[in-house]
Amino acid sequence: MKIVWVVVLIFGGLGLHAQTTLRGKITDIHHHGLYGVSIAIKDSYDGATSDSSGNYSFVTSLKGSHLLEVTATGYQSFSETITLAGGTLQKDIALRESITALKAVVISAGTFEASDQRRGSVLKPLDIVTTASANADITGALKTLPGTQQVGDHEGLFVRGGTATESKIFIDGTLVNNFFYTSEPGLATRGRFNPFLFKGTIFSTGGYSALYGQALSSVLLLESIDLPDRSSADFGVSYLAANGGFQKLSRNKKFSYGLTYSYTNLSLVYQLIRQKFDYFKVPVVQEGDGNFRIKTSRTGMLKYFGSFSTTRVGFRNTDVDSLQFKDAFSLHNVYMYHNLSYKEKWDKDWGIRAGISYNNNHDQIEGALQDGQDQKVVIPSEPLYAYKNYGLDNRGNYVNAKVVLEKRWGALNAFRFGSEYNYSDERSDYSSYNGIHYPQDIRERIWAGFGESDVYLTNNIAAKIGVRAEESRLLDKWNVAPRLSLAYKFRHRGQFSLAYGIFYEDPESKYLPAINQLHFARATHYIAQYQRITGERTFRTEIFYKKYKDLFKTGMSGFGTFQAINNNGFGDARGVEFFWRDKKTIPNLDYWVSYSYLDTKRDFLNYPFAIQPSFATRHTASLVLKKFVTPIKTQFNASYTFATGRPYYDLAYDSTGHSFSLRNQGTTRDYNDLSLSINFLPSVGKTHAKGFIVYILSLTNVLGARNVYTYNFSANGAHKVAVTPPSTRFLYLGCFISIGVDRTQDEINNHL
């Protein structure tokens, strides 16, 4: 019996001696202890959980090499082979935080994003159509955001001291030419596209992605909707227009198609609301569009959208150079647009996005000098008056194609690369008062290649690194443009971002052909941003600096138009911006406030030296309010915009037409606009009916402010004429019905 106990004690002692004690501390990369972390030896029951300080300890009788595994929610798992040989093994481990879309920093310097994927979105389609001052125009709503200028005498987006041509617009990744209706003298035409065509909006006021180019200031990226929820039909009527359309969804919900048509005639409007112009052809617009969408796989989608429109308008105004004559302008525009896009994920790592778009735009413009009886007057002995009689036939064909391949790794890391082809053929025929024609054909082909990578080091630190190269056949030049963005996320949900980039752009075709060889205009962006998004509140502020180089200078051509002469222009722009949106503080009230300060000077086009551009103002502020009264399903909207006066200049040129001097200058009065609108959403038929109806009543410039955009000067500088809005106020009343899709609850939920 004694022998047995001796054997037991000996082998028991050997067993105790063979046990290994594992101990250590589990921390994050900042050396903070982590609680509740699981530490275990794989394929065994031996393990422990860390305490509140991150410490752990356990004993195992296993021997030899084994795999130690460490797991914690929100952190990357850790594993390492260890050797168990008895005694105590100290093992301290630092875990890296898992990078997830919900927790990760968002690279956002210079960019406002609104999409289904970003819950911190800024403007969605309903935001656009219910912004009182926007009149359901996409770019009209964007003008309530910081960085934009209140330019009412020319269409387009004027961003951070840039011209309208320095902002480009893309639909499903491809460039849209002639996004706005054709320009009319002294009028800001609106965008051609319905905001409800799009599910996402990214408005970059600077430092944008390497996937896009040919824009010195900003890009607006619009993502069209995919398959509709169900089949539907809709129609609307107002004293401006009538429209109708349908969307048909297949039973298997993998295919849809639709058509819409609208007719706009402003005759009744202009009878009720006095206009500053004398219209001899009241604006009439006819538009139609069609689409189909095919779900090619679980992750693939093929989409087509096409539109067609015609516009006719003619008006006369007092001639700035005389008291007895009038300037008459007439326009007939035919526009066509097609867009085909495809996206697919081949597996969890690889994907493709490709698209091709085609634009065709045809403008027939006629200018005439008329007498008091509205009859055409030709005075060959007076060139100043003679050249006011002209004809201009513009035809433009545009093709843009792009393919982007994407490789993803980890949770959010990605590398995108691809190529883009941009083709334009713009033919014009200018005919002077004496019947002489000046035909012109400007063709451009731009090839571009790009690469860009999103790199997430942690949930708190990320970078976007890219480069774009372009080759212009017209200029016979290459450019290489690096882009870089960095972002850091703080613990309190705020984040800080930096962006840098170089951007290039071709000259406008209206200034071509040039007298001398040209190269690309260039802008360099520097942006710093702080942003905090919590629940239903958004705050962001940015400071920026833009350096312009090689801007295009122009001179006067032989028949009174401007022509590019060199790239000697330069300039800069700097400023600070603030944005605050709050949907939470006051029940059922959504509001945002924006402010922009801009300090900019340029020497470009016909400017005699570096001066503040006539389209730029130093201070701009907007307040937008939206109050939804749920019991009566009515939303009350208001928006107020203020901007300090814009500079204006009277430029005189010498006999060569290449040297300009500043003859007169000044500043317009401050810009003020208070607009109101009401949206009423009653039920359609029975309460269970699938339908949607909305009545809209809106009034712009309620207080009747006498806004002045700029001044036109006579050729001799003797007098000036103010360029003002076409009417002091504008009233809109319409009714829109959709059958098949009830969006009433969506409207309510989006404004609670």
DRENNUDREN-824827 format. One line per field, with one value per residue (C-alpha): x, y, z. Coordinates in steps of 0.02 Angstrom, whole numbers. Layout:
DRENNUDREN-824827
px X_...;
py Y_...;
pz Z_...;
end
This chain:
DRENNUDREN-824827
px 0_143_220_56_50_230_193_40_136_280_171_57_208_267_94_96_270_214_73_98_24_-19_-41_-31_-128_-241_-239_-281_-144_-153_-109_-282_-338_-483_-620_-706_-580_-579_-408_-401_-292_-368_-454_-449_-554_-412_-433_-493_-576_-486_-539_-581_-396_-365_-271_-295_-223_-258_-169_-152_-75_-48_129_220_165_-15_-112_-165_-322_-384_-554_-650_-801_-749_-568_-469_-443_-266_-181_-3_86_158_264_201_343_284_312_242_223_195_100_45_-59_-115_-271_-311_-487_-591_-623_-809_-919_-1024_-877_-748_-700_-774_-658_-764_-656_-740_-886_-1071_-1142_-1324_-1362_-1447_-1279_-1234_-1350_-1264_-1331_-1359_-1486_-1599_-1727_-1866_-1752_-1727_-1909_-1964_-1831_-1934_-1808_-1755_-1914_-1879_-1713_-1564_-1437_-1561_-1562_-1373_-1359_-1416_-1255_-1091_-968_-1096_-1133_-1303_-1282_-1451_-1398_-1309_-1346_-1230_-1145_-1021_-915_-778_-731_-743_-844_-992_-888_-768_-904_-945_-1097_-1098_-1241_-1196_-1012_-1017_-1008_-1166_-1142_-1278_-1351_-1442_-1562_-1476_-1422_-1526_-1456_-1469_-1563_-1508_-1587_-1625_-1566_-1653_-1668_-1798_-1721_-1826_-1725_-1583_-1557_-1392_-1304_-1121_-1078_-891_-843_-659_-527_-631_-585_-458_-600_-659_-573_-589_-659_-556_-681_-808_-905_-1086_-1110_-1287_-1329_-1491_-1617_-1616_-1776_-1935_-2028_-2180_-2267_-2341_-2413_-2408_-2467_-2464_-2542_-2507_-2533_-2356_-2357_-2436_-2344_-2377_-2285_-2274_-2151_-2182_-2097_-2092_-2168_-1999_-1939_-1786_-1836_-1925_-1959_-2044_-2091_-2136_-2188_-2211_-2272_-2231_-2308_-2279_-2414_-2533_-2391_-2329_-2505_-2522_-2344_-2265_-2099_-1960_-1941_-2063_-2094_-2144_-2119_-2174_-2064_-2133_-2041_-2084_-1990_-1996_-1888_-1879_-1785_-1758_-1668_-1614_-1551_-1419_-1371_-1385_-1259_-1267_-1373_-1389_-1476_-1526_-1597_-1634_-1717_-1771_-1827_-1867_-1872_-1935_-1923_-1907_-1902_-1844_-1766_-1707_-1544_-1406_-1322_-1473_-1640_-1743_-1692_-1723_-1623_-1722_-1666_-1745_-1694_-1746_-1659_-1667_-1581_-1552_-1466_-1432_-1346_-1308_-1223_-1174_-1111_-1067_-973_-885_-847_-822_-661_-681_-809_-836_-930_-943_-1046_-1065_-1165_-1209_-1270_-1333_-1375_-1434_-1461_-1531_-1510_-1555_-1516_-1593_-1595_-1774_-1855_-2003_-2123_-2030_-1959_-1783_-1658_-1493_-1370_-1216_-1128_-1132_-1043_-1097_-1279_-1252_-1176_-1326_-1409_-1340_-1380_-1295_-1318_-1232_-1226_-1138_-1107_-1030_-979_-911_-861_-784_-737_-685_-619_-616_-519_-567_-474_-504_-662_-653_-487_-506_-407_-496_-420_-484_-493_-605_-634_-713_-758_-837_-878_-948_-994_-1054_-1104_-1107_-1191_-1170_-1292_-1221_-1249_-1067_-1048_-908_-914_-811_-782_-696_-659_-579_-530_-469_-401_-380_-312_-331_-296_-356_-343_-440_-326_-397_-260_-388_-568_-499_-369_-396_-320_-374_-226_-250_-177_-254_-170_-252_-202_-287_-286_-341_-201_-77_-30_-22_-54_-31_-139_-106_-246_-233_-357_-329_-455_-446_-595_-603_-684_-828_-883_-806_-677_-542_-501_-372_-375_-251_-260_-211_-346_-339_-464_-475_-523_-706_-747_-826_-652_-578_-486_-349_-226_-78_-42_-131_-110_-220_-282_-234_-297_-220_-336_-294_-438_-454_-620_-696_-861_-972_-1128_-1230_-1403_-1504_-1377_-1235_-1101_-957_-834_-701_-560_-489_-361_-358_-212_-250_-117_-117_-294_-352_-338_-449_-451_-580_-595_-635_-825_-850_-828_-693_-549_-417_-244_-134_-122_-54_-199_-183_-275_-320_-468_-476_-614_-704_-874_-997_-1146_-1267_-1419_-1535_-1686_-1696_-1704_-1880_-2006_-2055_-1939_-1794_-1679_-1505_-1394_-1246_-1119_-975_-836_-741_-588_-539_-452_-417_-330_-412_-518_-523_-481_-343_-266_-309_-479_-624_-729_-898_-986_-908_-964_-876_-1018_-1161_-1281_-1437_-1568_-1688_-1837_-1955_-2097_-2207_-2377_-2418_-2606_-2644_-2501_-2440_-2264_-2223_-2057_-1958_-1786_-1692_-1532_-1420_-1266_-1164_-1155_-1059_-928_-962_-842_-849_-703_-642_-522_-400_-397_-302_-439_-307_-283_-420_-434_-551_-661_-792_-827_-939_-1034_-1216_-1335_-1344_-1445_-1596_-1725_-1860_-1959_-2105_-2191_-2325_-2340_-2506_-2515_-2695_-2748_-2799_-2968_-2978_-2848_-2776_-2757_-2584_-2564_-2483_-2542_-2460_-2515_-2376_-2391_-2232_-2188_-2012_-1945_-2094_-2030_-2005_-1820_-1751_-1605_-1473_-1353_-1238_-1242_-1226_-1133_-1150_-1004_-950_-977_-1103_-1238_-1275_-1427_-1458_-1473_-1615_-1726_-1858_-1995_-1996_-2091_-2140_-2291_-2309_-2461_-2468_-2544_-2452_-2527_-2442_-2544_-2464_-2336_-2390_-2246_-2346_-2270_-2096_-2126_-2183_-2040_-1909_-1965_-1999;
py 0_120_82_130_299_333_300_413_554_537_540_672_782_755_806_965_1003_981_1112_1282_1443_1571_1749_1922_2076_2111_2291_2392_2474_2625_2511_2523_2363_2270_2184_2022_1959_1771_1685_1498_1358_1292_1122_1120_1174_1277_1465_1622_1792_1956_2061_2247_2292_2170_2044_1856_1696_1508_1341_1203_1030_1023_1007_1053_1173_1235_1378_1517_1610_1779_1850_2007_2092_2242_2189_2084_1906_1855_1686_1629_1464_1444_1310_1237_1166_1197_1342_1516_1591_1781_1832_2014_2045_2206_2190_2297_2365_2286_2404_2409_2523_2569_2625_2682_2860_2931_3029_3183_3339_3447_3328_3326_3152_3096_2915_2761_2701_2859_2892_3057_3119_3302_3321_3184_3199_3249_3380_3454_3464_3532_3668_3825_3922_3775_3758_3569_3602_3498_3638_3762_3661_3643_3832_3825_3731_3816_3848_3897_4070_4150_4183_4215_4281_4124_3939_3819_3794_3929_3852_3933_4067_3955_3984_3875_3779_3729_3621_3459_3345_3155_3030_2851_2894_2970_3153_3250_3392_3526_3473_3641_3712_3822_3991_4145_4321_4376_4219_4069_3917_3765_3585_3467_3316_3269_3245_3087_3001_2987_2890_2968_3135_3176_3360_3390_3572_3528_3394_3265_3087_3041_2950_3120_3260_3414_3520_3651_3679_3542_3390_3339_3149_3084_2899_2844_2732_2544_2441_2525_2450_2408_2458_2633_2775_2960_3123_3305_3469_3651_3816_3794_3617_3445_3280_3093_2929_2751_2622_2436_2307_2124_1990_1916_2093_2079_2196_2362_2493_2661_2814_2994_3148_3329_3487_3661_3823_3984_4088_4090_4120_4272_4343_4329_4375_4526_4491_4616_4546_4570_4393_4370_4181_4124_3979_3810_3651_3471_3329_3141_3006_2818_2690_2506_2418_2235_2141_2032_1937_1950_2093_2150_2286_2353_2522_2633_2808_2919_3088_3205_3387_3537_3719_3875_4051_4229_4397_4576_4698_4879_4900_4954_5064_5168_5232_5200_5021_4850_4688_4535_4358_4194_4014_3843_3700_3513_3402_3215_3115_2929_2839_2652_2589_2420_2364_2192_2108_1953_1892_1968_2050_2105_2217_2323_2483_2537_2663_2759_2916_3014_3194_3286_3470_3584_3771_3888_4066_4229_4405_4561_4748_4812_4982_5045_4951_4786_4786_4730_4870_4851_4997_4941_5107_5080_4914_4932_4914_4811_4662_4653_4563_4388_4204_4062_3876_3766_3577_3474_3286_3217_3041_2991_2813_2748_2581_2559_2397_2378_2259_2251_2175_2175_2261_2427_2436_2453_2489_2562_2587_2614_2723_2859_2923_3092_3147_3310_3380_3556_3637_3816_3929_4114_4224_4412_4550_4552_4367_4314_4146_4097_3907_3822_3643_3607_3424_3357_3183_3157_2991_2970_2835_2835_2736_2763_2669_2678_2626_2601_2584_2578_2630_2801_2830_2817_2884_2899_2905_2930_2991_3037_3062_3142_3166_3301_3281_3462_3534_3395_3394_3272_3305_3205_3250_3176_3172_3137_3137_3093_3073_3045_3004_3062_2964_3088_3046_3200_3183_3287_3274_3346_3347_3397_3383_3454_3478_3520_3582_3617_3789_3821_3789_3962_4038_3926_3918_4004_4126_4037_3862_3828_3703_3650_3773_3713_3727_3659_3627_3624_3583_3554_3498_3455_3361_3285_3183_3120_3049_3182_3322_3369_3500_3533_3672_3687_3803_3797_3874_3860_3914_3946_3938_3946_4017_4066_4246_4310_4450_4521_4433_4516_4501_4547_4382_4333_4218_4132_4207_4127_4041_4190_4198_4162_4185_4112_4084_4056_4046_3965_3880_3817_3699_3646_3534_3482_3366_3325_3477_3533_3395_3384_3528_3503_3651_3690_3843_3874_4013_4044_4172_4189_4294_4273_4366_4317_4381_4282_4303_4491_4553_4687_4624_4515_4570_4490_4400_4476_4312_4301_4379_4376_4325_4204_4130_4022_3964_3824_3772_3624_3595_3441_3439_3254_3259_3359_3285_3458_3524_3709_3761_3922_3972_4134_4174_4324_4373_4530_4627_4564_4673_4736_4807_4908_4845_4943_4875_4955_4943_4777_4696_4612_4746_4789_4926_4951_5100_5088_4975_4956_4834_4782_4793_4647_4496_4444_4310_4240_4098_3998_3838_3719_3533_3450_3260_3198_3015_2947_2860_2727_2723_2559_2621_2617_2796_2962_3139_3305_3484_3612_3799_3903_4087_4153_4321_4350_4519_4583_4624_4720_4606_4655_4523_4638_4781_4789_4939_5032_5022_5198_5175_5318_5220_5052_4938_4825_4638_4581_4428_4408_4445_4515_4364_4196_4093_3907_3795_3613_3442_3277_3102_2932_2771_2609_2676_2760_2874_2971_2878_2900_3087_3091_2981_3085_3240_3179;
pz 0_41_-128_-214_-125_-169_-354_-348_-265_-388_-544_-467_-435_-613_-674_-572_-630_-815_-803_-884_-819_-955_-901_-977_-1028_-1178_-1238_-1392_-1495_-1378_-1228_-1150_-1063_-1146_-1044_-1090_-1218_-1246_-1237_-1271_-1337_-1498_-1490_-1299_-1151_-1078_-1080_-990_-1009_-975_-826_-823_-835_-977_-869_-889_-817_-836_-814_-943_-936_-1124_-1189_-1348_-1487_-1487_-1565_-1447_-1509_-1448_-1500_-1452_-1525_-1629_-1644_-1766_-1706_-1654_-1661_-1626_-1603_-1429_-1346_-1182_-1075_-898_-783_-820_-993_-1001_-1157_-1181_-1337_-1423_-1532_-1682_-1699_-1837_-1983_-2021_-2125_-1974_-1867_-1993_-2033_-2194_-2309_-2338_-2361_-2492_-2516_-2473_-2496_-2496_-2534_-2467_-2401_-2303_-2158_-2129_-2295_-2333_-2474_-2542_-2685_-2565_-2489_-2662_-2713_-2543_-2529_-2554_-2659_-2769_-2875_-2885_-2973_-2916_-2930_-2855_-2694_-2696_-2692_-2510_-2466_-2424_-2564_-2696_-2764_-2796_-2982_-3063_-3234_-3297_-3280_-3190_-3023_-2971_-2834_-2728_-2852_-3006_-3163_-3210_-3337_-3198_-3120_-3210_-3186_-3205_-3210_-3162_-3183_-3357_-3405_-3452_-3574_-3583_-3416_-3412_-3538_-3667_-3599_-3631_-3608_-3427_-3370_-3266_-3348_-3240_-3251_-3372_-3256_-3125_-2951_-2924_-3060_-2935_-2775_-2726_-2740_-2709_-2723_-2711_-2690_-2709_-2693_-2785_-2837_-2972_-3064_-3128_-3221_-3332_-3189_-3099_-2958_-2922_-2979_-2951_-2957_-2981_-2959_-3043_-2956_-2982_-2994_-2930_-2782_-2891_-3050_-3046_-3148_-3112_-3185_-3137_-3187_-3150_-3235_-3302_-3368_-3379_-3368_-3358_-3355_-3293_-3226_-3256_-3145_-3199_-3089_-3044_-2999_-3109_-3250_-3267_-3399_-3404_-3506_-3462_-3559_-3509_-3594_-3527_-3590_-3494_-3581_-3432_-3309_-3403_-3412_-3223_-3173_-3255_-3342_-3378_-3555_-3698_-3759_-3940_-3920_-3749_-3687_-3739_-3689_-3735_-3652_-3651_-3574_-3565_-3463_-3433_-3292_-3291_-3139_-3224_-3067_-2879_-2881_-3063_-3143_-3321_-3335_-3481_-3476_-3625_-3643_-3782_-3772_-3880_-3825_-3914_-3844_-3908_-3819_-3841_-3719_-3721_-3817_-3698_-3831_-3881_-3822_-3978_-4021_-3947_-3944_-3998_-3958_-4014_-3981_-4045_-3954_-3985_-3857_-3843_-3707_-3686_-3543_-3529_-3372_-3301_-3132_-3066_-2925_-2990_-2815_-2643_-2700_-2882_-2966_-3120_-3162_-3343_-3438_-3598_-3631_-3787_-3800_-3951_-3936_-4076_-4049_-4179_-4115_-4198_-4138_-4213_-4186_-4190_-4191_-4091_-4205_-4175_-4351_-4393_-4421_-4515_-4516_-4616_-4587_-4397_-4354_-4172_-4225_-4382_-4289_-4173_-4319_-4328_-4339_-4248_-4282_-4152_-4162_-4031_-4022_-3864_-3811_-3642_-3597_-3437_-3361_-3179_-3104_-2916_-2806_-2622_-2477_-2293_-2235_-2328_-2419_-2607_-2764_-2916_-3086_-3261_-3415_-3485_-3662_-3697_-3874_-3928_-4099_-4095_-4259_-4271_-4414_-4373_-4503_-4492_-4544_-4722_-4752_-4732_-4645_-4526_-4505_-4372_-4316_-4149_-4112_-3955_-3897_-3720_-3658_-3472_-3358_-3170_-3014_-2836_-2673_-2510_-2368_-2192_-2062_-1921_-1897_-1854_-1989_-2177_-2337_-2518_-2637_-2823_-2985_-3152_-3321_-3474_-3655_-3760_-3949_-3971_-3865_-3906_-3721_-3575_-3391_-3231_-3080_-2907_-2778_-2590_-2447_-2264_-2123_-1935_-1825_-1644_-1503_-1490_-1670_-1745_-1882_-1963_-2149_-2266_-2456_-2590_-2777_-2946_-3077_-3263_-3391_-3578_-3646_-3685_-3867_-3885_-3868_-4003_-4118_-4019_-4091_-4010_-3948_-3782_-3642_-3495_-3364_-3190_-3012_-2852_-2703_-2518_-2399_-2212_-2137_-1970_-1969_-1834_-1872_-1723_-1747_-1837_-1824_-1942_-1915_-2033_-2065_-2199_-2244_-2419_-2534_-2724_-2832_-3016_-3150_-3340_-3351_-3525_-3582_-3724_-3850_-3970_-4139_-4303_-4288_-4106_-4013_-3890_-3939_-3833_-3854_-3719_-3549_-3453_-3329_-3144_-2979_-2811_-2696_-2509_-2384_-2238_-2235_-2104_-2114_-1978_-2000_-1858_-1869_-1683_-1570_-1618_-1655_-1839_-1885_-2003_-2035_-2097_-2094_-2209_-2223_-2344_-2344_-2508_-2548_-2730_-2871_-3050_-3204_-3344_-3502_-3541_-3365_-3369_-3206_-3056_-2987_-2896_-3028_-3066_-3019_-2845_-2682_-2513_-2397_-2431_-2303_-2313_-2189_-2239_-2130_-2154_-2032_-2056_-1971_-1963_-1923_-2081_-2183_-2230_-2240_-2225_-2302_-2297_-2358_-2342_-2435_-2412_-2513_-2513_-2675_-2827_-2913_-3089_-3216_-3376_-3481_-3632_-3762_-3884_-4074_-4069_-3964_-3855_-3723_-3600_-3471_-3324_-3366_-3230_-3082_-2931_-2821_-2835_-2688_-2567_-2625_-2521_-2556_-2441_-2519_-2450_-2503_-2440_-2483_-2443_-2448_-2428_-2445_-2614_-2609_-2475_-2339_-2402_-2581_-2655_-2710_-2677_-2706_-2669_-2693_-2703_-2678_-2681_-2688_-2716_-2657_-2544_-2483_-2660_-2641_-2791_-2827_-2955_-3023_-3123_-3249_-3438_-3506_-3670_-3791_-3748_-3561_-3555_-3464_-3386_-3371_-3220_-3248_-3134_-3110_-3248_-3120_-2944_-2876_-2945_-2893_-2925_-2896_-2949_-2912_-2934_-2917_-2918_-2931_-2874_-2750_-2590_-2537_-2409_-2261_-2335_-2343_-2162_-2099_-2187_-2095_-1919;
end
